Amino acid sequence: MLGIHIEELESELEGDIGLNGFLGLDSNVPKGFIDIRVRFNVKTESENLKKLSQLATLSPVYNTLIHSPNVDIQIDCIRKYGVTRDIPTCRAAAELQE
């Protein structure tokens, strides 16, 4: 990549998550990761390490994590003959099955 010879590359990712928030036990605890750590172990020439450190900040995953993207969640009802977004119809179908 960019003229950098890499003989070997390993990555380690770990994070801290507040389980009490994730499980809904404490509304004051975040529901997601509090800290995320990424470590790369690279077999390359030492002069490449600074370049690789700069390249790591161009990662789409890194960019997504530090810039909180908009997230849209949509829940659709699967009926016998297809998907509907009409929630009252979905409820009615569920009641008929009970």
Secondary structure, DSSP 4 states (H G I P E B T S, - for coil): -TT---SEEEEEEEEEE-HHHHTTS-TTS-SSEEEEEEEEEEES-GGGHHHHHHHHTT-HHHHHHHT---------EEETTEEE--HHHHHHHHHHH-
